[in-house]
Amino acid sequence: MNEGGTATDIGHIDAPYRREIVLQDVQHESGLKLLRIRIREGRRFTILDIDATTADALADILTRWSRGELPGHVSAGSVSGEPTE
């Protein structure tokens, strides 16, 4: 294993605007387990390593946002631009 742990790809998303998101399970010799989120925008990379608690919180917010459940969220079908309830 190297200093950054061993990374195994677990998901790949082709996102809008030619962005690519790769999710990796990262295992360290110490037993530390992280989720690595790699976002590629052209030649630029953003890399986040998060723990399980943070991944759960992020998943919850992303799910609620995608369902239009967050305050101030405007649905794709809203003509007036007013937030949905």
N, CA, C and O atoms as a CHARMM CRD file, in Angstrom:
* protein
*
  340
    1    1 MET  N      0.83400  -1.19200   0.00000 PROA 1      0.00000
    2    1 MET  CA     0.00000   0.00000   0.00000 PROA 1      0.00000
    3    1 MET  C      0.87000   1.24400   0.00000 PROA 1      0.00000
    4    1 MET  O      1.96100   1.25400   0.57000 PROA 1      0.00000
    5    2 ASN  N      0.38700   2.27300  -0.63300 PROA 2      0.00000
    6    2 ASN  CA     1.13200   3.52400  -0.61000 PROA 2      0.00000
    7    2 ASN  C      0.59300   4.43100   0.48700 PROA 2      0.00000
    8    2 ASN  O     -0.35100   4.07200   1.19100 PROA 2      0.00000
    9    3 GLU  N      1.18500   5.58900   0.62700 PROA 3      0.00000
   10    3 GLU  CA     0.81300   6.53600   1.68000 PROA 3      0.00000
   11    3 GLU  C     -0.65400   6.95000   1.59300 PROA 3      0.00000
   12    3 GLU  O     -1.28300   7.20800   2.62000 PROA 3      0.00000
   13    4 GLY  N     -1.20400   7.01700   0.38900 PROA 4      0.00000
   14    4 GLY  CA    -2.59200   7.42700   0.19300 PROA 4      0.00000
   15    4 GLY  C     -3.58100   6.28800   0.31600 PROA 4      0.00000
   16    4 GLY  O     -4.77500   6.49900   0.10600 PROA 4      0.00000
   17    5 GLY  N     -3.13000   5.09300   0.64600 PROA 5      0.00000
   18    5 GLY  CA    -4.01600   3.94700   0.74800 PROA 5      0.00000
   19    5 GLY  C     -4.24700   3.30200  -0.60500 PROA 5      0.00000
   20    5 GLY  O     -3.74800   3.76300  -1.63100 PROA 5      0.00000
   21    6 THR  N     -5.01700   2.22300  -0.58000 PROA 6      0.00000
   22    6 THR  CA    -5.35900   1.51500  -1.80600 PROA 6      0.00000
   23    6 THR  C     -6.75600   1.93300  -2.23500 PROA 6      0.00000
   24    6 THR  O     -7.71200   1.80600  -1.47000 PROA 6      0.00000
   25    7 ALA  N     -6.87300   2.43100  -3.45700 PROA 7      0.00000
   26    7 ALA  CA    -8.15300   2.93300  -3.96100 PROA 7      0.00000
   27    7 ALA  C     -8.75000   1.95200  -4.96200 PROA 7      0.00000
   28    7 ALA  O     -8.06700   1.47200  -5.86700 PROA 7      0.00000
   29    8 THR  N    -10.04600   1.66100  -4.78200 PROA 8      0.00000
   30    8 THR  CA   -10.78400   0.78800  -5.68600 PROA 8      0.00000
   31    8 THR  C    -11.97700   1.56000  -6.23200 PROA 8      0.00000
   32    8 THR  O    -12.78600   2.08000  -5.46300 PROA 8      0.00000
   33    9 ASP  N    -12.09000   1.63900  -7.55400 PROA 9      0.00000
   34    9 ASP  CA   -13.22700   2.33400  -8.16100 PROA 9      0.00000
   35    9 ASP  C    -14.52500   1.61500  -7.80800 PROA 9      0.00000
   36    9 ASP  O    -14.62200   0.39500  -7.93600 PROA 9      0.00000
   37   10 ILE  N    -15.52900   2.38800  -7.35900 PROA 10     0.00000
   38   10 ILE  CA   -16.82600   1.79900  -7.02600 PROA 10     0.00000
   39   10 ILE  C    -17.97500   2.46300  -7.78400 PROA 10     0.00000
   40   10 ILE  O    -19.10900   1.98700  -7.72400 PROA 10     0.00000
   41   11 GLY  N    -17.69700   3.54800  -8.49000 PROA 11     0.00000
   42   11 GLY  CA   -18.74800   4.20400  -9.25400 PROA 11     0.00000
   43   11 GLY  C    -18.19400   5.25400 -10.18500 PROA 11     0.00000
   44   11 GLY  O    -17.13800   5.83800  -9.93900 PROA 11     0.00000
   45   12 HSD  N    -18.93200   5.48500 -11.27100 PROA 12     0.00000
   46   12 HSD  CA   -18.51800   6.46500 -12.27400 PROA 12     0.00000
   47   12 HSD  C    -19.76900   7.15900 -12.79200 PROA 12     0.00000
   48   12 HSD  O    -20.75000   6.50000 -13.13600 PROA 12     0.00000
   49   13 ILE  N    -19.73700   8.48900 -12.84900 PROA 13     0.00000
   50   13 ILE  CA   -20.87400   9.26500 -13.33100 PROA 13     0.00000
   51   13 ILE  C    -20.37700  10.25900 -14.37600 PROA 13     0.00000
   52   13 ILE  O    -19.44300  11.02100 -14.12600 PROA 13     0.00000
   53   14 ASP  N    -21.00900  10.24400 -15.54900 PROA 14     0.00000
   54   14 ASP  CA   -20.76800  11.27900 -16.54700 PROA 14     0.00000
   55   14 ASP  C    -21.76800  12.38700 -16.25000 PROA 14     0.00000
   56   14 ASP  O    -22.95900  12.24100 -16.52300 PROA 14     0.00000
   57   15 ALA  N    -21.29000  13.48700 -15.69500 PROA 15     0.00000
   58   15 ALA  CA   -22.14600  14.58600 -15.25200 PROA 15     0.00000
   59   15 ALA  C    -22.29500  15.62700 -16.36100 PROA 15     0.00000
   60   15 ALA  O    -21.54100  15.61800 -17.33400 PROA 15     0.00000
   61   16 PRO  N    -23.27500  16.52500 -16.20900 PROA 16     0.00000
   62   16 PRO  CA   -23.46000  17.58200 -17.21400 PROA 16     0.00000
   63   16 PRO  C    -22.20900  18.45100 -17.37900 PROA 16     0.00000
   64   16 PRO  O    -21.34600  18.51500 -16.50400 PROA 16     0.00000
   65   17 TYR  N    -22.15100  19.10000 -18.51100 PROA 17     0.00000
   66   17 TYR  CA   -21.07600  20.04000 -18.84500 PROA 17     0.00000
   67   17 TYR  C    -19.71000  19.36400 -18.90300 PROA 17     0.00000
   68   17 TYR  O    -18.70400  19.94200 -18.49100 PROA 17     0.00000
   69   18 ARG  N    -19.68400  18.14200 -19.41500 PROA 18     0.00000
   70   18 ARG  CA   -18.44600  17.37800 -19.63000 PROA 18     0.00000
   71   18 ARG  C    -17.65200  17.16300 -18.34900 PROA 18     0.00000
   72   18 ARG  O    -16.42200  17.15300 -18.37000 PROA 18     0.00000
   73   19 ARG  N    -18.34500  16.99400 -17.25200 PROA 19     0.00000
   74   19 ARG  CA   -17.68900  16.67800 -15.98500 PROA 19     0.00000
   75   19 ARG  C    -17.77500  15.18000 -15.76000 PROA 19     0.00000
   76   19 ARG  O    -18.69900  14.51600 -16.22800 PROA 19     0.00000
   77   20 GLU  N    -16.80800  14.66900 -15.04400 PROA 20     0.00000
   78   20 GLU  CA   -16.75200  13.24400 -14.74100 PROA 20     0.00000
   79   20 GLU  C    -16.54800  13.09100 -13.23700 PROA 20     0.00000
   80   20 GLU  O    -15.68400  13.74400 -12.65300 PROA 20     0.00000
   81   21 ILE  N    -17.34900  12.22600 -12.61300 PROA 21     0.00000
   82   21 ILE  CA   -17.23500  11.97100 -11.18300 PROA 21     0.00000
   83   21 ILE  C    -16.88700  10.50400 -10.99400 PROA 21     0.00000
   84   21 ILE  O    -17.58200   9.62300 -11.49900 PROA 21     0.00000
   85   22 VAL  N    -15.80800  10.24600 -10.26300 PROA 22     0.00000
   86   22 VAL  CA   -15.39400   8.88100  -9.94600 PROA 22     0.00000
   87   22 VAL  C    -15.42700   8.72500  -8.43200 PROA 22     0.00000
   88   22 VAL  O    -14.88800   9.55400  -7.69800 PROA 22     0.00000
   89   23 LEU  N    -16.06300   7.65800  -7.97700 PROA 23     0.00000
   90   23 LEU  CA   -16.11800   7.34100  -6.55300 PROA 23     0.00000
   91   23 LEU  C    -15.20700   6.15300  -6.29100 PROA 23     0.00000
   92   23 LEU  O    -15.23700   5.16300  -7.02100 PROA 23     0.00000
   93   24 GLN  N    -14.39500   6.25800  -5.23800 PROA 24     0.00000
   94   24 GLN  CA   -13.44600   5.19700  -4.90600 PROA 24     0.00000
   95   24 GLN  C    -13.51500   4.86200  -3.42100 PROA 24     0.00000
   96   24 GLN  O    -13.66800   5.74100  -2.57300 PROA 24     0.00000
   97   25 ASP  N    -13.39900   3.57500  -3.13000 PROA 25     0.00000
   98   25 ASP  CA   -13.24400   3.10400  -1.75500 PROA 25     0.00000
   99   25 ASP  C    -11.74800   3.11800  -1.46200 PROA 25     0.00000
  100   25 ASP  O    -10.97300   2.47600  -2.17100 PROA 25     0.00000
  101   26 VAL  N    -11.33700   3.84400  -0.42400 PROA 26     0.00000
  102   26 VAL  CA    -9.91600   3.95700  -0.09200 PROA 26     0.00000
  103   26 VAL  C     -9.67100   3.27200   1.24900 PROA 26     0.00000
  104   26 VAL  O    -10.27600   3.62700   2.26100 PROA 26     0.00000
  105   27 GLN  N     -8.77800   2.28700   1.24200 PROA 27     0.00000
  106   27 GLN  CA    -8.41500   1.53700   2.44300 PROA 27     0.00000
  107   27 GLN  C     -6.96800   1.86300   2.80900 PROA 27     0.00000
  108   27 GLN  O     -6.06700   1.75200   1.97700 PROA 27     0.00000
  109   28 HSD  N     -6.75800   2.26300   4.05800 PROA 28     0.00000
  110   28 HSD  CA    -5.41600   2.54200   4.56100 PROA 28     0.00000
  111   28 HSD  C     -4.94700   1.38200   5.43600 PROA 28     0.00000
  112   28 HSD  O     -5.76100   0.66000   6.01200 PROA 28     0.00000
  113   29 GLU  N     -3.63300   1.21100   5.53100 PROA 29     0.00000
  114   29 GLU  CA    -3.06700   0.14500   6.36700 PROA 29     0.00000
  115   29 GLU  C     -3.53600   0.24300   7.80700 PROA 29     0.00000
  116   29 GLU  O     -3.67400  -0.77500   8.48600 PROA 29     0.00000
  117   30 SER  N     -3.77900   1.44700   8.27600 PROA 30     0.00000
  118   30 SER  CA    -4.20500   1.67200   9.66000 PROA 30     0.00000
  119   30 SER  C     -5.62900   1.18500   9.91300 PROA 30     0.00000
  120   30 SER  O     -6.06900   1.12100  11.06100 PROA 30     0.00000
  121   31 GLY  N     -6.35000   0.84000   8.84100 PROA 31     0.00000
  122   31 GLY  CA    -7.74000   0.43400   8.97000 PROA 31     0.00000
  123   31 GLY  C     -8.71600   1.54400   8.61400 PROA 31     0.00000
  124   31 GLY  O     -9.92100   1.31400   8.51400 PROA 31     0.00000
  125   32 LEU  N     -8.19100   2.75000   8.42300 PROA 32     0.00000
  126   32 LEU  CA    -9.02900   3.88200   8.04200 PROA 32     0.00000
  127   32 LEU  C     -9.64200   3.62300   6.67000 PROA 32     0.00000
  128   32 LEU  O     -8.94500   3.24800   5.72700 PROA 32     0.00000
  129   33 LYS  N    -10.95400   3.82600   6.57200 PROA 33     0.00000
  130   33 LYS  CA   -11.67300   3.63100   5.31400 PROA 33     0.00000
  131   33 LYS  C    -12.35000   4.94600   4.95100 PROA 33     0.00000
  132   33 LYS  O    -13.06900   5.52800   5.76300 PROA 33     0.00000
  133   34 LEU  N    -12.11400   5.41100   3.72400 PROA 34     0.00000
  134   34 LEU  CA   -12.67400   6.67500   3.25700 PROA 34     0.00000
  135   34 LEU  C    -13.31600   6.49500   1.88800 PROA 34     0.00000
  136   34 LEU  O    -12.98900   5.57200   1.14300 PROA 34     0.00000
  137   35 LEU  N    -14.23600   7.39800   1.57700 PROA 35     0.00000
  138   35 LEU  CA   -14.79200   7.48200   0.23700 PROA 35     0.00000
  139   35 LEU  C    -14.09900   8.64300  -0.45300 PROA 35     0.00000
  140   35 LEU  O    -14.12400   9.77100   0.04000 PROA 35     0.00000
  141   36 ARG  N    -13.48600   8.37100  -1.58400 PROA 36     0.00000
  142   36 ARG  CA   -12.82800   9.42300  -2.36400 PROA 36     0.00000
  143   36 ARG  C    -13.75800   9.81900  -3.50400 PROA 36     0.00000
  144   36 ARG  O    -14.21500   8.97600  -4.27600 PROA 36     0.00000
  145   37 ILE  N    -14.02400  11.10400  -3.59200 PROA 37     0.00000
  146   37 ILE  CA   -14.83800  11.65900  -4.66700 PROA 37     0.00000
  147   37 ILE  C    -13.90100  12.47600  -5.54700 PROA 37     0.00000
  148   37 ILE  O    -13.33800  13.47900  -5.10800 PROA 37     0.00000
  149   38 ARG  N    -13.73800  12.03600  -6.79800 PROA 38     0.00000
  150   38 ARG  CA   -12.86000  12.73000  -7.75300 PROA 38     0.00000
  151   38 ARG  C    -13.73600  13.36300  -8.83000 PROA 38     0.00000
  152   38 ARG  O    -14.43200  12.66400  -9.56600 PROA 38     0.00000
  153   39 ILE  N    -13.69500  14.67600  -8.91500 PROA 39     0.00000
  154   39 ILE  CA   -14.48000  15.39600  -9.91300 PROA 39     0.00000
  155   39 ILE  C    -13.51000  15.99500 -10.92600 PROA 39     0.00000
  156   39 ILE  O    -12.62100  16.77200 -10.57700 PROA 39     0.00000
  157   40 ARG  N    -13.70100  15.61600 -12.18700 PROA 40     0.00000
  158   40 ARG  CA   -12.82700  16.12300 -13.25000 PROA 40     0.00000
  159   40 ARG  C    -13.60900  17.10800 -14.10600 PROA 40     0.00000
  160   40 ARG  O    -14.69400  16.80100 -14.59800 PROA 40     0.00000
  161   41 GLU  N    -13.03800  18.29800 -14.27400 PROA 41     0.00000
  162   41 GLU  CA   -13.59700  19.33500 -15.13900 PROA 41     0.00000
  163   41 GLU  C    -12.49200  19.72900 -16.10000 PROA 41     0.00000
  164   41 GLU  O    -11.64100  20.55700 -15.77400 PROA 41     0.00000
  165   42 GLY  N    -12.50400  19.13800 -17.28100 PROA 42     0.00000
  166   42 GLY  CA   -11.41400  19.38400 -18.21700 PROA 42     0.00000
  167   42 GLY  C    -10.11800  18.82300 -17.66100 PROA 42     0.00000
  168   42 GLY  O    -10.01000  17.62000 -17.42000 PROA 42     0.00000
  169   43 ARG  N     -9.13300  19.69000 -17.45800 PROA 43     0.00000
  170   43 ARG  CA    -7.85200  19.23600 -16.89700 PROA 43     0.00000
  171   43 ARG  C     -7.76800  19.45900 -15.39400 PROA 43     0.00000
  172   43 ARG  O     -6.76200  19.12400 -14.76900 PROA 43     0.00000
  173   44 ARG  N     -8.81500  20.02000 -14.81500 PROA 44     0.00000
  174   44 ARG  CA    -8.82200  20.32600 -13.38500 PROA 44     0.00000
  175   44 ARG  C     -9.49400  19.19300 -12.60300 PROA 44     0.00000
  176   44 ARG  O    -10.52900  18.67000 -13.01700 PROA 44     0.00000
  177   45 PHE  N     -8.89500  18.82300 -11.47200 PROA 45     0.00000
  178   45 PHE  CA    -9.45400  17.79300 -10.60600 PROA 45     0.00000
  179   45 PHE  C     -9.75000  18.37300  -9.23400 PROA 45     0.00000
  180   45 PHE  O     -8.97700  19.17400  -8.70900 PROA 45     0.00000
  181   46 THR  N    -10.87200  17.96700  -8.65600 PROA 46     0.00000
  182   46 THR  CA   -11.18900  18.24100  -7.26300 PROA 46     0.00000
  183   46 THR  C    -11.32600  16.88600  -6.59100 PROA 46     0.00000
  184   46 THR  O    -12.08000  16.03200  -7.05900 PROA 46     0.00000
  185   47 ILE  N    -10.60400  16.68300  -5.49900 PROA 47     0.00000
  186   47 ILE  CA   -10.61800  15.39300  -4.81300 PROA 47     0.00000
  187   47 ILE  C    -11.00700  15.60300  -3.36200 PROA 47     0.00000
  188   47 ILE  O    -10.39300  16.39800  -2.65000 PROA 47     0.00000
  189   48 LEU  N    -12.04300  14.87600  -2.92800 PROA 48     0.00000
  190   48 LEU  CA   -12.49100  14.91100  -1.54000 PROA 48     0.00000
  191   48 LEU  C    -12.39600  13.50800  -0.95600 PROA 48     0.00000
  192   48 LEU  O    -12.88100  12.55500  -1.56600 PROA 48     0.00000
  193   49 ASP  N    -11.78900  13.36800   0.19800 PROA 49     0.00000
  194   49 ASP  CA   -11.79100  12.11200   0.94400 PROA 49     0.00000
  195   49 ASP  C    -12.67700  12.32500   2.16000 PROA 49     0.00000
  196   49 ASP  O    -12.38400  13.17500   3.00100 PROA 49     0.00000
  197   50 ILE  N    -13.76500  11.55500   2.25900 PROA 50     0.00000
  198   50 ILE  CA   -14.70600  11.73300   3.36100 PROA 50     0.00000
  199   50 ILE  C    -14.94100  10.41700   4.08900 PROA 50     0.00000
  200   50 ILE  O    -14.79800   9.33900   3.51100 PROA 50     0.00000
  201   51 ASP  N    -15.30600  10.51900   5.37300 PROA 51     0.00000
  202   51 ASP  CA   -15.58300   9.32700   6.17200 PROA 51     0.00000
  203   51 ASP  C    -17.04500   8.91700   5.99800 PROA 51     0.00000
  204   51 ASP  O    -17.81400   9.59600   5.31800 PROA 51     0.00000
  205   52 ALA  N    -17.41800   7.79800   6.62100 PROA 52     0.00000
  206   52 ALA  CA   -18.76800   7.25100   6.46300 PROA 52     0.00000
  207   52 ALA  C    -19.84100   8.19800   6.99300 PROA 52     0.00000
  208   52 ALA  O    -20.90600   8.32500   6.38900 PROA 52     0.00000
  209   53 THR  N    -19.57200   8.86100   8.11000 PROA 53     0.00000
  210   53 THR  CA   -20.55000   9.79200   8.68200 PROA 53     0.00000
  211   53 THR  C    -20.81200  10.95200   7.72900 PROA 53     0.00000
  212   53 THR  O    -21.95900  11.35200   7.53000 PROA 53     0.00000
  213   54 THR  N    -19.75500  11.48700   7.14500 PROA 54     0.00000
  214   54 THR  CA   -19.89400  12.58300   6.18500 PROA 54     0.00000
  215   54 THR  C    -20.59300  12.09900   4.91800 PROA 54     0.00000
  216   54 THR  O    -21.41900  12.81900   4.35600 PROA 54     0.00000
  217   55 ALA  N    -20.27100  10.88900   4.46200 PROA 55     0.00000
  218   55 ALA  CA   -20.92300  10.32600   3.27800 PROA 55     0.00000
  219   55 ALA  C    -22.42300  10.16700   3.50900 PROA 55     0.00000
  220   55 ALA  O    -23.21900  10.45000   2.61400 PROA 55     0.00000
  221   56 ASP  N    -22.81600   9.71400   4.70800 PROA 56     0.00000
  222   56 ASP  CA   -24.24400   9.59100   5.03800 PROA 56     0.00000
  223   56 ASP  C    -24.93300  10.94700   4.99200 PROA 56     0.00000
  224   56 ASP  O    -26.02100  11.07300   4.42900 PROA 56     0.00000
  225   57 ALA  N    -24.30700  11.96400   5.57900 PROA 57     0.00000
  226   57 ALA  CA   -24.89200  13.30700   5.59600 PROA 57     0.00000
  227   57 ALA  C    -25.01500  13.85900   4.17400 PROA 57     0.00000
  228   57 ALA  O    -26.03500  14.45100   3.82100 PROA 57     0.00000
  229   58 LEU  N    -23.97900  13.66600   3.36300 PROA 58     0.00000
  230   58 LEU  CA   -23.99700  14.13000   1.97800 PROA 58     0.00000
  231   58 LEU  C    -25.08300  13.40800   1.18600 PROA 58     0.00000
  232   58 LEU  O    -25.82000  14.03800   0.42800 PROA 58     0.00000
  233   59 ALA  N    -25.18600  12.09500   1.35800 PROA 59     0.00000
  234   59 ALA  CA   -26.20100  11.30600   0.65400 PROA 59     0.00000
  235   59 ALA  C    -27.60600  11.78300   1.00900 PROA 59     0.00000
  236   59 ALA  O    -28.47500  11.86600   0.14100 PROA 59     0.00000
  237   60 ASP  N    -27.82600  12.09500   2.28400 PROA 60     0.00000
  238   60 ASP  CA   -29.13600  12.56600   2.72700 PROA 60     0.00000
  239   60 ASP  C    -29.49300  13.89200   2.05700 PROA 60     0.00000
  240   60 ASP  O    -30.60300  14.05700   1.55100 PROA 60     0.00000
  241   61 ILE  N    -28.56000  14.82600   2.05300 PROA 61     0.00000
  242   61 ILE  CA   -28.81800  16.13300   1.43700 PROA 61     0.00000
  243   61 ILE  C    -29.02700  15.99500  -0.07200 PROA 61     0.00000
  244   61 ILE  O    -29.93900  16.61000  -0.62500 PROA 61     0.00000
  245   62 LEU  N    -28.20000  15.19900  -0.73800 PROA 62     0.00000
  246   62 LEU  CA   -28.35100  15.00500  -2.18000 PROA 62     0.00000
  247   62 LEU  C    -29.69800  14.37500  -2.51600 PROA 62     0.00000
  248   62 LEU  O    -30.34900  14.78000  -3.47900 PROA 62     0.00000
  249   63 THR  N    -30.11700  13.39400  -1.73300 PROA 63     0.00000
  250   63 THR  CA   -31.40000  12.73100  -1.96400 PROA 63     0.00000
  251   63 THR  C    -32.55600  13.69800  -1.76700 PROA 63     0.00000
  252   63 THR  O    -33.46800  13.75500  -2.59200 PROA 63     0.00000
  253   64 ARG  N    -32.52300  14.45400  -0.68300 PROA 64     0.00000
  254   64 ARG  CA   -33.60400  15.41100  -0.41700 PROA 64     0.00000
  255   64 ARG  C    -33.64600  16.49000  -1.49400 PROA 64     0.00000
  256   64 ARG  O    -34.72600  16.90700  -1.91300 PROA 64     0.00000
  257   65 TRP  N    -32.46600  16.94800  -1.94900 PROA 65     0.00000
  258   65 TRP  CA   -32.42100  17.95400  -3.01200 PROA 65     0.00000
  259   65 TRP  C    -33.03000  17.39400  -4.30000 PROA 65     0.00000
  260   65 TRP  O    -33.83800  18.06300  -4.94400 PROA 65     0.00000
  261   66 SER  N    -32.64500  16.17100  -4.67700 PROA 66     0.00000
  262   66 SER  CA   -33.12800  15.59000  -5.93400 PROA 66     0.00000
  263   66 SER  C    -34.63500  15.35700  -5.91300 PROA 66     0.00000
  264   66 SER  O    -35.26800  15.31400  -6.96800 PROA 66     0.00000
  265   67 ARG  N    -35.20900  15.20600  -4.73600 PROA 67     0.00000
  266   67 ARG  CA   -36.66000  15.01700  -4.58800 PROA 67     0.00000
  267   67 ARG  C    -37.40500  16.33900  -4.41300 PROA 67     0.00000
  268   67 ARG  O    -38.63200  16.34500  -4.31700 PROA 67     0.00000
  269   68 GLY  N    -36.68600  17.44900  -4.37100 PROA 68     0.00000
  270   68 GLY  CA   -37.30400  18.75700  -4.20500 PROA 68     0.00000
  271   68 GLY  C    -37.79000  19.01300  -2.79200 PROA 68     0.00000
  272   68 GLY  O    -38.72300  19.79000  -2.58800 PROA 68     0.00000
  273   69 GLU  N    -37.16900  18.36800  -1.81200 PROA 69     0.00000
  274   69 GLU  CA   -37.62400  18.45800  -0.42600 PROA 69     0.00000
  275   69 GLU  C    -36.93300  19.53700   0.40000 PROA 69     0.00000
  276   69 GLU  O    -37.28500  19.72100   1.56500 PROA 69     0.00000
  277   70 LEU  N    -35.97900  20.24600  -0.15200 PROA 70     0.00000
  278   70 LEU  CA   -35.25900  21.25500   0.62100 PROA 70     0.00000
  279   70 LEU  C    -35.90600  22.62300   0.46400 PROA 70     0.00000
  280   70 LEU  O    -36.43500  22.93300  -0.60400 PROA 70     0.00000
  281   71 PRO  N    -35.87400  23.45300   1.51200 PROA 71     0.00000
  282   71 PRO  CA   -36.44900  24.79900   1.42100 PROA 71     0.00000
  283   71 PRO  C    -35.79000  25.59000   0.29300 PROA 71     0.00000
  284   71 PRO  O    -34.57500  25.53700   0.10400 PROA 71     0.00000
  285   72 GLY  N    -36.61600  26.32200  -0.44800 PROA 72     0.00000
  286   72 GLY  CA   -36.08500  27.15300  -1.51900 PROA 72     0.00000
  287   72 GLY  C    -35.79700  26.41200  -2.80400 PROA 72     0.00000
  288   72 GLY  O    -35.33500  27.01800  -3.77100 PROA 72     0.00000
  289   73 HSD  N    -36.05800  25.11000  -2.84200 PROA 73     0.00000
  290   73 HSD  CA   -35.79000  24.32500  -4.04800 PROA 73     0.00000
  291   73 HSD  C    -36.82900  24.66200  -5.10700 PROA 73     0.00000
  292   73 HSD  O    -38.02700  24.65800  -4.82300 PROA 73     0.00000
  293   74 VAL  N    -36.38500  24.95100  -6.31300 PROA 74     0.00000
  294   74 VAL  CA   -37.28200  25.23500  -7.42200 PROA 74     0.00000
  295   74 VAL  C    -37.32300  24.00300  -8.30100 PROA 74     0.00000
  296   74 VAL  O    -36.28500  23.52800  -8.76000 PROA 74     0.00000
  297   75 SER  N    -38.52100  23.48100  -8.53800 PROA 75     0.00000
  298   75 SER  CA   -38.63800  22.28400  -9.36500 PROA 75     0.00000
  299   75 SER  C    -38.38800  22.63300 -10.82100 PROA 75     0.00000
  300   75 SER  O    -38.55900  23.78100 -11.23300 PROA 75     0.00000
  301   76 ALA  N    -37.98400  21.63800 -11.59700 PROA 76     0.00000
  302   76 ALA  CA   -37.68800  21.84900 -13.01000 PROA 76     0.00000
  303   76 ALA  C    -38.93100  22.29200 -13.77500 PROA 76     0.00000
  304   76 ALA  O    -38.81200  22.96700 -14.79800 PROA 76     0.00000
  305   77 GLY  N    -40.13100  21.92300 -13.29700 PROA 77     0.00000
  306   77 GLY  CA   -41.35800  22.26200 -13.99300 PROA 77     0.00000
  307   77 GLY  C    -41.98100  23.56800 -13.54700 PROA 77     0.00000
  308   77 GLY  O    -43.04800  23.93300 -14.04100 PROA 77     0.00000
  309   78 SER  N    -41.35400  24.27900 -12.63600 PROA 78     0.00000
  310   78 SER  CA   -41.92200  25.52000 -12.11700 PROA 78     0.00000
  311   78 SER  C    -41.77000  26.64000 -13.13700 PROA 78     0.00000
  312   78 SER  O    -40.65900  26.96800 -13.55600 PROA 78     0.00000
  313   79 VAL  N    -42.89700  27.22300 -13.53200 PROA 79     0.00000
  314   79 VAL  CA   -42.87300  28.30800 -14.50500 PROA 79     0.00000
  315   79 VAL  C    -42.55700  29.63300 -13.82700 PROA 79     0.00000
  316   79 VAL  O    -41.81800  30.45200 -14.37300 PROA 79     0.00000
  317   80 SER  N    -43.11100  29.84300 -12.64400 PROA 80     0.00000
  318   80 SER  CA   -42.95800  31.13000 -11.97100 PROA 80     0.00000
  319   80 SER  C    -41.60600  31.29800 -11.29700 PROA 80     0.00000
  320   80 SER  O    -41.19400  32.41700 -10.99300 PROA 80     0.00000
  321   81 GLY  N    -40.91500  30.18300 -11.06400 PROA 81     0.00000
  322   81 GLY  CA   -39.64600  30.25800 -10.35600 PROA 81     0.00000
  323   81 GLY  C    -39.81800  30.31600  -8.85200 PROA 81     0.00000
  324   81 GLY  O    -38.84200  30.46600  -8.11700 PROA 81     0.00000
  325   82 GLU  N    -41.06700  30.19800  -8.38500 PROA 82     0.00000
  326   82 GLU  CA   -41.32400  30.19800  -6.94400 PROA 82     0.00000
  327   82 GLU  C    -40.89000  28.86900  -6.34800 PROA 82     0.00000
  328   82 GLU  O    -41.03600  27.82800  -6.98800 PROA 82     0.00000
  329   83 PRO  N    -40.35800  28.88900  -5.13000 PROA 83     0.00000
  330   83 PRO  CA   -39.95800  27.64300  -4.47800 PROA 83     0.00000
  331   83 PRO  C    -41.13900  26.69700  -4.33200 PROA 83     0.00000
  332   83 PRO  O    -42.27800  27.12400  -4.14500 PROA 83     0.00000
  333   84 THR  N    -40.84600  25.39900  -4.42100 PROA 84     0.00000
  334   84 THR  CA   -41.88200  24.40000  -4.21000 PROA 84     0.00000
  335   84 THR  C    -42.08600  24.19400  -2.72800 PROA 84     0.00000
  336   84 THR  O    -41.22200  24.54000  -1.92300 PROA 84     0.00000
  337   85 GLU  N    -43.22000  23.63300  -2.36400 PROA 85     0.00000
  338   85 GLU  CA   -43.50400  23.41000  -0.94700 PROA 85     0.00000
  339   85 GLU  C    -43.07500  22.05400  -0.49400 PROA 85     0.00000
  340   85 GLU  O    -43.24500  21.71100   0.67600 PROA 85     0.00000
